[in-house]
Amino acid sequence: NTYLQFEIVKNLFFKTSIGVDLVANNRDTYYSDQTRIGRDGPRDPGPAFGLRAFELGNRNIVNILNENILNYSKTFGIHKIDAVVGYTYQTDDNRFASSSARGFTVNDFAQNNIQNGNRTTRETGSGRTQWVLRSFLGRFNYNLLDKYLLTVTFRRDGSSRFGANNKWASFPSVALGWKFKQESFMQNVPFLTDGKLRASYGVTGNSELPAYQAISSLGVQSYLIGDAANPAIFQNRLGNPDLKWETTQMFNVGLDLSFLNNRLNVTADYFRNQTRDLLLFVQLPPTTGFTSVLKNSGSLRNTGLEVAVNWVAVDKGDFRWDIMGNVSTLRNEITDLGGTPSFFSYDGSHLGNQGSYVSVGRPIGGWFGYDYVGIWQSADEIANNPSIAGIDKPGYARYRDVNGDRIIDTGDRTYLGDPNPRVIWGFNSTVRYKRFDLNFFFRGAHGHKIRNLQASEHADGVGNYNQYRTVLENSWTPNNPNATRPIIDATREFPVFFRRSNFFIEDGAFVRLQNLALGYTLPSNKYVRNARIYVSGQNLFVITRYTGWDPEVSNSGQNNLNRG
């Protein structure tokens, strides 16, 4: 990163900067014949294709950001102004290549090269993505008597990721502030050191989507004509030339208070955000030849409250104790899908999981499926109650007949929970005595449900792979009718009903000791100005009812539509 800054005239400054981020990633992976992939391959081709596998991959990313900013500031008696205008340009170039083969003769990574593998198993691939973001921006700050504050901003952003007619969008905002403690009528309130009331409204945009989604793309595939394979070009992605910015209208009201000569500080914020033109991958009917398309579909509303407290509990001589805490609440609701029917965020190809359900009036990422109510105990019980016709047997999972038609089918799927925490909090405390210091940080989340996808694979009592020990200990048998799990039966209806039920949806609440540190600051001398010795631990324990590895889990990273 480098920049150049100079003063054009008095109080008017120009700054230009350029930054380059370079990423060079190379990965070599070797699977010996002692691994499953080394023995059977990723898609179970069998030893006929040869033992052992070798994969090579590399990725190179160049991201360049150029910013050009003019800044003017001046004070006129009781007035103070600050103005900024600028232009920014950012580009990203991402290239990658990969190759793989199997069928090597020895278990020696250093002696194996791709060309030594079975020729019929060799695979290669490469690709490149590029995007550009250009922005014009402006900001104006006005301060009157250091009591009344005004900020106005405006951005005009253009992204290459959107359709030809919608690459550009405008994002204005305005913010007001009032330092009411400086008013004359507040001077006789001794316990209040400072106070400020804030309000703001603005529009922001989201352009974080995969490149080239606005245009259709072509792929190459082999087709049989007679007995010969011939290359052919086909459309492998459905473009959307009308794709445009996802925008969020943000309203915020905040209050900042300081007490006891700034020893106690409290900040509270209420926010209400309305997101429109949501960027969602919407599933398409199979007759289209495509599984999904990225669309601007519908809107989402988020409301919440955030409170933060910072307190110097003790400050006497060599002893000081600081306490900091924050808590926030969040409610979100999909208010419109733009005419798109409710849909699942995943195609169900992995473990029968269909992911989260997107539906108007529900939180984003909500769970939808079958309500598990117990285990069938006998054929008579099945015959006299709503069941899955022709499938249910004693020991099988039993589900609630939601629509009352006495048949368990897709019409009985129902809302099963919200994966978004209702309350998130943190608590941080630091104690200092002379040169010693002790710090700990707790945090937690409550009021949400998550899907234990790991358990649906390793604790379903069906698969021919490793299973949890509890499957054997707690599964139903005629001699164990009070079991907590259905019968072990490889023919059970597990992909369609069981894995899509709330049997695998659990309470996601947790309390985590995120950090604990104990330190000692060494005395300074003419050689060392500051030195500190410390020992610390991260993620030391978690208190939770979730039975998986970690309650902060998502099988699709930061994908809000496919949680848990």
Secondary structure, DSSP 8 states (H G I E B T S, - for coil): -EEEEEEEETTEEEEEEEEEEEEEEEEEEEE-TTSHHHHH-TT---GGG-S-EEEEEEEEEEEEEEEEEEEEEEEETTEEEEEEEEEEEEEEEEEEEEEEEE--SSS-GGG--GGGS-GGG-EEEEEEEEEEEEEEEEEEEEEETTTEEEEEEEEEEEETTS-TT-SEEEEEEEEEEE-GGGSGGGTT-TTEEEEEEEEEEEEEEE--S-TTTTS-EEEEEEEEETTEEEEEEEEEE---TT---EEEEEEEEEEEEEETTTTEEEEEEEEEEEEES-EEEEE--GGGT-SEEEEE--EEEEEEEEEEEEEEEEEETTEEEEEEEEEEEEEEEEEE-TT---EESS-STTTT----EE-TTS-TTBEEEB-EEEE---HHHHHTS-B-TTT--TTSEEE--SSSSSB-SGGG-EEEE--S-SEEEEEEEEEEETTEEEEEEEEEEES-EEE-HHHHHHSSS--SS---HHHHHHB-BTTBTT-SB----TTSSTTTTGGGBGGGEEE--EEEEEEEEEEEEE---SS-S-EEEEEEEEEEEEEES--SS-SS--TTTT-TTS--
